[in-house]
Amino acid sequence: MVQLSSDQSLKGPNFTAPVGGEGGYIWWYLDAVSDDGKYGITLIAFIGSVFSPYYAWSGWKNPFDHCAINVALYRLDGAGGRWAMTERRADQLHRSAHHFAVGPSSLHYTGSELVADIFEVCVPIPSRLKGRIRLIPEVETGASFDLDLNGRHKWRPLAPRARVELSFDSPSLSWSGDGYFDTNSGQEPLERAFQDWHWGRAHRGNDLRLFYDVTNRSGPRRATFLKVSHDGSVSETAPTQQKRLGSTFWGINREAWSDGPDPARVIKTLEDAPFYARSALESELEGEKVLMMHETLNLDRLKMPVVRAMLPFRMPRRFF
């Protein structure tokens, strides 16, 4: 169900949003691709990290004791990149309406832009990740969407179109490009409600398209197709054909949207995990070639004990 609001207070990240329920969570997500198409970034700030094996092993108790800021730098034109995601305890979380910090890294919303200062250690090969990310919204919305039938999982595309400026000392890297910013929240573990999902966003001319296709554990599959105009208005659009992409190294089946004669083309698989894939795609929407950021999440895979046992190698936890 689409819920639209003109309440300006719904704009902005609201870092003090409530987090409740057994296995409750909230995250704020940013992605961007450089103007020259060579680089990409994602940032996800978690309370109740939904992928955390430690949170699952705790019996989904106390989401505030499982917080992290995940940053991934990508090369779309070749090898290379960096990844950091260190989980921290509740006493390492500090938040107010406009400020969010976990350990040494922080996000701050000024009212006109989001500034992230990153000080992390990469895995699996330790190296420093230090720099600043600025996201300047071009389009903001007050829209909210239920992903499940019971209204326990919500998605809000806060600034679906934005400019992002990145300046890092380690590694030495500076670029700017088009970006995106949203938030998801829920009152139970993702795997309890969903089997899998496919998500995508694509800038197209002066507007953009958002796609969210969710397979519920109970009830029908739910696909949301949205158009966001340059004035921030959000409308549902007619379904776009969903076509199978090639599966990942781990055998995750990906599906993406294209209304051209051919399916979307994978430019590069940015993240390839046993339960998750993030990809940069070239697609065609209404006759225009577009760059699409895309993710596939398989929650049946995530909850397998052998998969959870692998995750600490990519998601270490600070216990002190």
C-alpha positions in Angstrom: 0.0 0.0 0.0 1.3 3.4 -0.9 1.0 6.1 1.8 1.8 9.6 0.7 2.2 12.6 3.0 2.9 16.2 2.5 4.0 16.6 6.1 7.5 18.2 5.8 8.5 16.6 9.1 8.7 13.3 7.3 11.6 14.6 5.2 15.0 14.0 6.5 16.4 10.9 8.1 15.1 11.3 11.7 17.8 9.3 13.4 15.7 9.0 16.6 13.0 7.0 14.8 11.7 4.2 17.1 13.1 0.7 16.9 10.9 -2.0 18.4 9.8 -5.6 18.4 11.8 -8.8 18.7 14.3 -8.6 15.9 13.4 -4.9 15.2 15.7 -2.9 13.0 16.1 0.4 11.1 18.7 1.3 8.5 19.6 4.3 6.4 21.0 3.6 2.9 23.0 5.7 0.5 24.3 4.8 -2.9 26.0 6.7 -5.7 27.9 6.3 -9.0 30.5 8.8 -10.2 29.7 10.9 -13.2 32.4 9.2 -15.3 30.9 5.7 -14.4 34.2 4.4 -12.9 33.4 4.4 -9.2 30.6 3.6 -6.8 29.8 3.7 -3.1 27.2 2.4 -0.7 26.7 3.3 2.9 24.3 1.6 5.3 23.9 2.7 8.9 22.2 0.0 11.0 20.4 -0.3 14.4 19.6 -3.9 14.7 21.8 -5.1 11.9 19.5 -7.4 9.9 22.4 -9.4 8.5 24.3 -9.7 11.8 24.9 -13.3 12.9 25.5 -12.0 16.5 22.0 -10.4 16.5 20.5 -13.7 15.3 22.5 -15.8 17.8 21.3 -13.5 20.6 17.7 -14.5 19.9 17.0 -11.1 18.3 17.4 -9.3 21.6 18.2 -5.6 22.0 18.7 -4.1 18.5 20.7 -1.3 20.0 23.4 -3.7 20.9 23.9 -4.6 17.2 24.8 -1.4 15.4 27.1 -0.8 12.4 28.0 1.6 9.7 28.8 -0.4 6.5 30.8 1.4 3.8 31.8 -0.2 0.5 33.8 1.5 -2.3 33.6 0.0 -5.7 35.4 0.1 -9.0 32.9 -0.3 -11.9 35.6 -0.3 -14.5 37.9 -2.9 -13.0 39.2 -4.7 -9.9 39.6 -3.0 -6.6 37.4 -1.6 -3.8 37.1 -1.6 -0.1 34.6 -2.9 2.5 34.1 -2.1 6.1 31.4 -3.3 8.5 32.3 -3.5 12.2 29.4 -4.2 14.5 29.4 -2.4 17.9 27.6 -2.4 21.2 24.8 -0.1 22.4 27.3 2.1 24.4 29.0 2.9 21.1 25.7 4.3 19.6 24.9 8.0 19.9 22.0 9.6 18.2 19.7 12.6 18.1 17.2 13.7 15.5 20.0 15.0 13.1 23.0 13.1 14.3 24.0 9.4 14.3 27.3 7.9 15.4 28.5 4.4 15.8 32.0 4.2 17.2 34.3 6.6 15.3 32.0 7.1 12.2 29.0 9.4 12.1 26.2 10.9 9.9 24.9 14.4 10.4 21.9 16.0 8.7 22.1 19.8 8.4 18.6 20.3 7.1 19.9 20.7 3.6 22.4 17.9 3.2 23.7 14.7 4.8 27.4 14.6 5.8 29.0 11.3 6.7 32.5 11.2 8.3 34.0 7.7 8.0 36.8 6.2 10.2 36.7 2.4 9.8 39.0 -0.6 9.3 38.4 -2.7 6.2 38.1 -6.5 6.1 39.3 -9.1 5.3 42.7 -7.4 4.7 43.0 -4.6 7.4 43.4 -1.1 5.9 42.1 2.3 6.9 38.9 3.8 5.4 38.8 7.5 6.1 36.9 10.2 4.4 33.8 12.3 4.0 30.7 11.8 2.0 28.2 14.7 1.3 24.7 14.0 -0.1 22.8 17.0 -1.3 19.1 16.1 -2.0 17.7 17.2 -5.4 14.3 15.5 -4.8 12.9 14.7 -1.4 9.7 12.9 -0.6 7.5 12.2 2.4 6.3 8.9 1.0 6.1 5.7 3.0 5.4 2.2 1.8 4.4 -1.0 3.5 6.5 -4.0 2.2 4.4 -6.7 4.0 0.7 -7.3 4.4 0.7 -6.4 8.2 2.5 -3.1 8.0 5.5 -4.3 10.1 8.1 -3.5 7.5 8.3 0.0 5.9 10.3 1.6 3.2 10.8 5.4 2.8 12.6 6.8 -0.2 13.8 10.0 1.5 15.9 11.6 -1.2 15.6 9.3 -4.3 17.6 11.8 -6.4 20.6 13.6 -5.0 24.1 14.7 -5.7 26.9 13.0 -3.8 30.4 14.3 -3.3 33.1 12.0 -1.9 36.5 12.9 -0.6 38.7 10.2 1.0 42.2 10.4 2.4 42.4 6.6 2.7 42.2 5.5 0.0 43.1 8.7 -1.8 39.9 9.2 -3.8 37.7 12.1 -4.8 34.6 12.2 -7.1 31.0 13.3 -7.5 27.9 11.8 -9.0 24.2 11.0 -8.8 23.0 9.3 -5.7 20.1 8.0 -3.7 19.0 7.9 0.0 16.3 5.9 1.7 15.5 4.1 5.0 13.9 0.8 5.9 12.5 -0.2 9.3 10.8 -3.3 10.7 9.4 -4.8 13.9 10.7 -8.4 13.4 13.5 -10.1 11.5 13.4 -9.8 7.8 13.6 -13.6 7.3 10.4 -14.0 9.4 8.4 -12.0 6.9 10.1 -12.5 3.5 11.6 -15.2 1.3 13.4 -12.8 -1.0 13.3 -9.5 -2.8 14.6 -7.6 -5.8 15.1 -3.8 -5.6 16.3 -1.3 -8.2 16.5 2.4 -8.8 17.3 4.2 -12.0 17.6 7.9 -12.9 15.7 8.6 -16.1 15.8 12.2 -17.5 14.3 14.6 -15.0 12.6 11.8 -13.0 13.5 8.4 -11.8 12.1 4.9 -11.4 12.0 2.8 -8.3 11.2 -1.0 -8.1 10.6 -3.2 -5.2 9.5 -6.8 -5.7 9.0 -8.8 -2.4 8.1 -12.4 -1.9 6.2 -12.7 1.4 6.2 -15.9 3.5 2.5 -15.6 3.8 0.4 -13.8 1.2 1.0 -12.8 -2.4 4.2 -11.6 -4.0 4.1 -7.7 -3.9 5.7 -5.6 -6.7 5.8 -1.9 -6.4 6.6 0.3 -9.5 7.1 4.0 -8.8 7.8 7.2 -10.7 9.3 10.1 -8.8 9.1 13.4 -10.5 11.5 16.3 -10.2 9.0 18.1 -7.8 9.1 15.2 -5.4 5.7 13.8 -6.3 5.5 10.0 -6.2 3.1 7.9 -8.3 2.6 4.3 -9.0 3.2 3.3 -12.7 2.2 0.4 -14.8 4.3 -2.8 -14.2 7.6 -3.0 -16.1 8.5 -6.4 -17.5 10.8 -8.3 -15.1 13.4 -10.5 -16.7 15.9 -13.0 -15.4 19.6 -12.0 -15.2 22.4 -14.4 -15.0 22.8 -16.0 -11.6 25.7 -15.0 -9.3 28.8 -17.1 -8.4 26.8 -18.3 -5.3 23.8 -19.2 -7.4 21.5 -16.4 -6.4 18.9 -15.8 -9.1 18.6 -12.1 -10.1 15.6 -10.5 -11.8 15.5 -6.9 -13.1 13.3 -4.6 -15.1 13.5 -3.6 -18.7 10.9 -2.7 -21.3 13.3 -3.0 -24.2 13.7 -6.0 -26.4 16.6 -7.3 -24.3 16.9 -8.0 -20.6 19.0 -5.7 -18.5 22.8 -6.2 -18.8 25.1 -6.7 -15.8 27.8 -4.1 -15.9 29.4 -5.4 -12.8 28.4 -7.5 -9.8 29.5 -5.3 -6.9 28.7 -7.6 -4.0 28.4 -11.4 -4.4 27.6 -13.2 -1.2 25.8 -16.5 -0.5 22.6 -14.7 0.3 22.9 -11.2 -1.4 24.0 -9.6 -4.6 24.4 -5.9 -5.5 24.9 -5.1 -9.1 25.3 -2.2 -11.5 23.1 -2.8 -14.6 22.3 -1.2 -17.9 18.6 -1.3 -18.7 16.1 0.3 -21.0 13.1 2.1 -19.7 10.6 3.8 -22.0 13.1 3.8 -24.8 16.0 5.3 -22.8 19.2 3.5 -21.7 19.7 3.9 -18.0 22.1 2.9 -15.3 20.3 0.9 -12.6 21.5 0.1 -9.1 20.1 -3.3 -8.2 20.0 -5.7 -5.3 18.8 -9.2 -4.7 18.3 -10.6 -1.2 17.6 -14.3 -0.5 16.5 -14.7 3.1 16.3 -18.5 3.0 20.0 -18.5 2.3 20.7 -16.0 5.0 19.2 -18.0 7.8 21.2 -21.2 7.0 23.5 -22.0 9.9 26.5 -22.5 7.6 26.0 -19.0 6.0 25.7 -17.3 9.4 28.9 -19.0 10.5 30.7 -17.4 7.5 29.6 -13.9 8.2 32.0 -12.9 11.0 34.8 -12.9 8.4 33.1 -10.0 6.7 31.2 -8.5 9.7 33.5 -8.5 12.7 32.2 -7.3 16.1 33.8 -5.2 18.7 33.0 -6.8 22.1 34.6 -4.1 24.2 
